[in-house]
Amino acid sequence: MAKKEIKLMVEGGKASGGPPLGPALGPMGINTQQVVDEINKQTSSFAGLTVPVTVVVDASTKEFSISVGAPPVSQLIKKKAGIEKGNGKAWKEGEPSSISLADAIEIARGNASKLLSLDIKAETKEVLGTALSMGVAIDGNNPKQAQREIDEGKHDSAFAS
């Protein structure tokens, strides 16, 4: 029998045997709790964040492998800003949450393999674009301003390393 791939989003360390995992594994005779325990073990360092997990199961041998991806950029921004969800209307409705440019650079460096840009400045600008759509400011200012300052070279020293 061919291997089956199950993709899901899991809060770090809090996977459960419910849908979509349990119903997918049950008919194959795979020990769901064993899979859940392994997912929780591998995602425990991402507590409070939602991370993508892929479970590959070989039903004939009952073996499985788990790969954990990096959390989405939006999840990392929310954690740094200390908010539960983004609010794209924050720019019109009041005071947006804020993270530092250093936080944005750190997020970009940690997600370089997932981002589409070719250098750290462009990757950071991608993170700033996500922050803008979430209603999160950069050092108290609109992320567009930080993007302009990056283009002007004002933060070149922050990217050196």
C-alpha positions in Angstrom: 0.0 0.0 0.0 1.2 3.5 -0.8 2.2 6.0 1.9 -0.4 8.4 2.9 0.4 12.0 3.8 -1.7 13.9 6.4 -1.1 17.7 6.7 -2.4 19.6 9.6 -1.9 22.8 11.7 -1.3 22.1 15.4 -0.8 24.4 18.4 2.6 23.6 19.7 2.5 20.6 22.1 -1.3 20.4 22.0 -2.1 17.9 19.2 -5.1 15.6 19.8 -6.5 12.4 18.3 -9.5 14.3 17.0 -10.1 15.4 13.4 -8.3 15.5 11.1 -5.7 13.1 12.5 -7.8 10.4 14.3 -10.3 9.8 11.4 -7.3 9.6 8.9 -5.2 7.2 11.0 -8.0 5.0 12.5 -8.9 3.0 9.3 -5.2 2.3 8.7 -4.9 0.6 12.1 -2.2 3.1 13.3 -2.0 3.9 17.0 -3.3 7.4 17.0 -2.1 8.2 20.5 1.5 7.2 19.6 1.4 9.6 16.7 -0.2 12.4 18.8 2.5 11.9 21.5 5.3 12.2 19.0 3.7 15.3 17.4 3.4 16.9 20.9 7.0 16.0 21.7 8.3 17.5 18.4 6.2 20.7 18.7 6.6 21.4 22.4 9.1 24.1 21.7 6.4 26.0 19.7 4.0 26.3 22.7 1.5 29.1 22.0 2.1 29.0 18.2 0.3 27.1 15.5 2.7 25.1 13.3 2.3 23.0 10.2 2.8 19.3 10.7 3.0 16.6 8.1 2.5 12.9 9.1 3.6 10.3 6.5 2.1 6.9 7.2 2.9 3.6 5.6 -0.2 1.5 6.4 1.4 -1.8 5.4 4.2 -1.5 7.9 2.3 0.7 10.4 5.3 3.1 10.4 5.0 6.8 10.4 7.3 9.9 10.2 6.5 13.4 11.3 7.9 16.6 10.0 7.3 19.9 11.6 7.5 23.1 9.6 8.2 26.7 10.8 5.3 28.6 12.2 3.6 31.1 9.8 5.1 34.6 9.9 1.8 35.9 11.2 2.0 33.6 14.2 5.5 34.9 15.1 4.4 38.5 14.7 1.4 37.9 17.0 3.7 36.3 19.6 6.2 39.2 19.5 3.4 41.8 19.6 1.6 40.0 22.5 -1.7 39.8 20.7 -4.2 37.0 20.0 -5.1 38.0 16.5 -4.3 40.6 13.9 -6.6 43.6 13.2 -6.2 45.1 9.8 -8.5 47.9 10.8 -6.2 49.0 13.7 -4.8 51.8 11.5 -8.2 53.5 11.3 -9.7 52.5 14.6 -6.9 53.4 17.1 -3.6 52.4 18.3 -2.1 49.3 16.6 0.2 46.8 18.5 3.9 47.2 17.8 7.0 45.2 17.4 10.6 46.4 16.8 12.4 46.3 13.6 14.9 44.0 15.3 12.0 41.6 15.9 11.0 41.8 12.3 14.5 41.0 11.2 14.7 38.1 13.6 11.4 36.7 12.2 12.7 37.1 8.6 16.0 35.3 9.4 14.1 32.4 11.1 11.8 32.0 8.1 14.2 32.6 5.2 13.6 29.2 3.7 9.8 29.9 3.4 10.0 33.5 2.2 10.2 34.3 -1.5 12.9 37.0 -1.4 16.6 36.5 -2.1 18.2 38.6 0.7 17.5 39.5 4.3 16.4 43.1 3.5 13.7 41.9 1.1 12.7 39.1 3.5 12.3 41.7 6.3 10.1 43.8 4.0 7.9 40.7 3.5 7.5 40.4 7.2 6.7 44.2 7.4 4.0 43.7 4.8 2.4 41.0 6.9 2.6 43.2 10.0 0.9 46.0 8.0 -2.0 43.7 7.0 -2.3 42.6 10.7 -2.4 46.1 12.1 1.0 45.8 13.8 3.3 48.8 13.9 7.1 48.7 13.7 8.7 50.7 16.5 5.3 52.5 16.8 5.2 53.6 13.2 3.4 52.3 10.1 5.4 49.4 8.5 5.5 51.3 5.2 7.8 53.9 6.8 10.2 51.1 8.0 10.1 49.7 4.4 11.0 53.1 3.0 13.8 53.5 5.6 15.2 50.1 4.6 15.2 51.2 0.9 17.0 54.4 1.9 19.7 52.4 3.7 18.9 53.8 7.2 19.0 50.4 8.9 21.9 48.8 7.0 23.8 48.2 10.2 20.9 46.1 11.6 21.3 43.7 8.7 25.0 43.2 9.0 25.9 39.8 10.3 
